[in-house]
Amino acid sequence: MIGCTITDGPDGTSSYLIEAPNGGALIVRDNSLEKGPKSENHKAAIAIGAEGVTHPTPEITLTNNNLRNDGDYETALLWNLTATPATLKGNQFSGSVIPLKDDGGLYSSIVRFAVDKAKQLRSVAARLKTAIMHWVQ
């Protein structure tokens, strides 16, 4: 799914915005996503493997997506129920959103997300240091 806009709107009652119920490769990039206040499934915007993993799942990659949660509930960008580690990079959130719900116990998915965030923080720190050094001189 690349370059799409998927929204519930104020009255939509969707379950998931994107679902791969039995696994399979999942690449979600450059999308605008919105969970509405009346969504029937608060768990996640995107789910993979929720009905049992019967297809090989070589890749789960979510990059540069924007997710807005208009509900008064917490939701995850991705609910991963496969044995494949998910890669999340450059995604933006508004409302009550967590990046990953990983009921498969995939520690490596969380580690990949943390490493990506650490790289972003190091980059910001380096730019701040450069700006401060330039300002002090």
C-alpha positions as CSV (number, residue, x, y, z in Angstrom):
1,M,0.0,0.0,0.0
2,I,1.8,3.1,-1.2
3,G,0.7,6.7,-1.4
4,C,-3.0,6.3,-0.3
5,T,-5.4,8.2,2.0
6,I,-7.5,5.9,4.2
7,T,-9.9,7.5,6.7
8,D,-12.8,6.6,8.8
9,G,-14.1,10.1,9.0
10,P,-16.4,11.1,11.8
11,D,-19.0,8.3,11.3
12,G,-16.9,5.4,10.0
13,T,-17.0,2.2,11.9
14,S,-14.1,0.3,10.4
15,S,-12.2,-2.5,12.1
16,Y,-8.6,-2.1,10.7
17,L,-7.6,0.4,8.0
18,I,-5.3,-2.1,6.4
19,E,-5.3,-5.8,7.1
20,A,-3.3,-8.9,6.0
21,P,-5.3,-11.4,8.0
22,N,-3.2,-14.4,7.2
23,G,0.3,-12.9,6.9
24,G,2.1,-12.3,3.6
25,A,4.6,-9.5,2.7
26,L,3.4,-6.1,4.0
27,I,4.9,-2.8,2.7
28,V,3.0,0.3,3.8
29,R,4.7,3.6,2.7
30,D,3.8,7.3,2.3
31,N,0.1,6.9,3.4
32,S,-2.2,9.2,5.3
33,L,-4.3,7.1,7.8
34,E,-7.1,8.2,10.2
35,K,-8.9,6.1,12.8
36,G,-12.3,7.7,13.6
37,P,-14.0,8.2,16.9
38,K,-16.6,5.4,16.0
39,S,-14.1,2.8,14.9
40,E,-15.2,-0.6,16.0
41,N,-11.7,-2.0,16.6
42,H,-9.5,0.2,18.8
43,K,-6.5,-2.2,18.8
44,A,-4.7,-1.0,15.6
45,A,-4.8,0.8,12.3
46,I,-2.9,-2.0,10.6
47,A,-3.0,-5.7,11.5
48,I,-1.1,-8.7,10.1
49,G,-1.7,-12.3,11.1
50,A,-4.9,-11.6,13.1
51,E,-6.7,-14.7,11.7
52,G,-3.7,-17.0,11.8
53,V,-0.5,-16.9,9.8
54,T,-1.0,-19.2,6.8
55,H,1.1,-17.4,4.3
56,P,4.9,-16.8,4.3
57,T,5.7,-13.3,5.7
58,P,9.1,-12.3,4.4
59,E,8.8,-8.6,5.2
60,I,6.8,-6.1,7.2
61,T,7.9,-2.5,6.5
62,L,6.0,0.6,7.5
63,T,7.8,3.8,6.3
64,N,6.8,7.5,6.3
65,N,3.1,7.1,7.1
66,N,1.0,9.6,9.0
67,L,-1.6,8.1,11.5
68,R,-4.1,10.3,13.2
69,N,-6.3,8.8,15.9
70,D,-9.5,10.9,16.4
71,G,-10.9,8.5,19.0
72,D,-10.7,8.7,22.8
73,Y,-8.9,5.4,22.9
74,E,-5.3,4.3,22.4
75,T,-4.5,2.5,19.1
76,A,-1.3,1.1,17.5
77,L,0.0,1.8,14.1
78,L,0.7,-1.9,13.7
79,W,-0.5,-5.1,15.4
80,N,2.0,-7.8,14.4
81,L,1.0,-11.4,15.1
82,T,3.6,-13.0,12.9
83,A,7.1,-14.3,13.6
84,T,8.5,-11.7,11.2
85,P,10.1,-8.6,12.8
86,A,8.5,-5.4,11.7
87,T,10.6,-2.4,10.5
88,L,9.0,1.0,11.4
89,K,10.8,4.1,10.2
90,G,9.8,7.8,9.8
91,N,6.1,7.4,10.8
92,Q,4.3,10.3,12.4
93,F,1.4,10.1,14.9
94,S,-1.2,12.4,16.3
95,G,-3.7,11.5,19.0
96,S,-3.3,8.5,21.3
97,V,-1.1,6.2,19.2
98,I,1.6,3.7,20.0
99,P,3.8,2.5,17.1
100,L,3.7,-1.2,17.7
101,K,1.6,-3.8,19.4
102,D,3.5,-7.1,19.1
103,D,1.6,-9.9,20.6
104,G,4.0,-12.4,18.9
105,G,6.6,-11.4,21.5
106,L,9.0,-10.2,18.8
107,Y,11.7,-8.4,20.8
108,S,13.6,-7.6,17.6
109,S,10.7,-5.5,16.3
110,I,10.9,-3.3,19.4
111,V,14.7,-3.2,19.2
112,R,14.6,-2.0,15.5
113,F,12.1,0.7,16.4
114,A,14.3,1.9,19.4
115,V,17.4,1.9,17.2
116,D,15.7,4.1,14.6
117,K,14.5,6.5,17.3
118,A,18.0,6.6,18.8
119,K,19.5,7.5,15.4
120,Q,17.0,10.3,15.0
121,L,17.8,11.6,18.5
122,R,21.6,11.5,17.8
123,S,21.0,13.5,14.6
124,V,19.0,16.1,16.4
125,A,21.6,16.4,19.1
126,A,24.4,16.8,16.5
127,R,22.4,19.6,14.8
128,L,21.8,21.3,18.1
129,K,25.5,21.1,19.0
130,T,26.4,22.7,15.7
131,A,23.9,25.4,16.1
132,I,25.0,26.2,19.6
133,M,28.7,26.2,18.6
134,H,27.9,28.6,15.7
135,W,25.9,30.9,18.0
136,V,28.6,31.0,20.7
137,Q,31.3,32.0,18.2
